[in-house]
Amino acid sequence: MTEDEARAAADSLLETMGKKGHRMAFVEGKGSTRYPGEWNVIYDLFSPQGTLIDGPIVVIVDESSAEARLMEGP
């Protein structure tokens, strides 16, 4: 899987979420060193006015299935 493929899977997941005018900005995508076979695709969340309000938001993409899910916090 390439970074572009992982990002496309992550973008597809984010498109299903109701963002209420907020914007997710792609930061980077990289293969997980801790969990081989997964990609971490990182975004920052901006308000409708353009203010950074949260980040990083991590979408985990399974390399074999291209299934994406949000990383849960501790």
Secondary structure, 3 states (H helix, E strand, C coil): CCHHHHHHHHHHHHHCCCCCCCEEEEEEEEECCCCCCEEEEEEEEECCCCCEEEEEEEEEEECCCCCEEECCCC
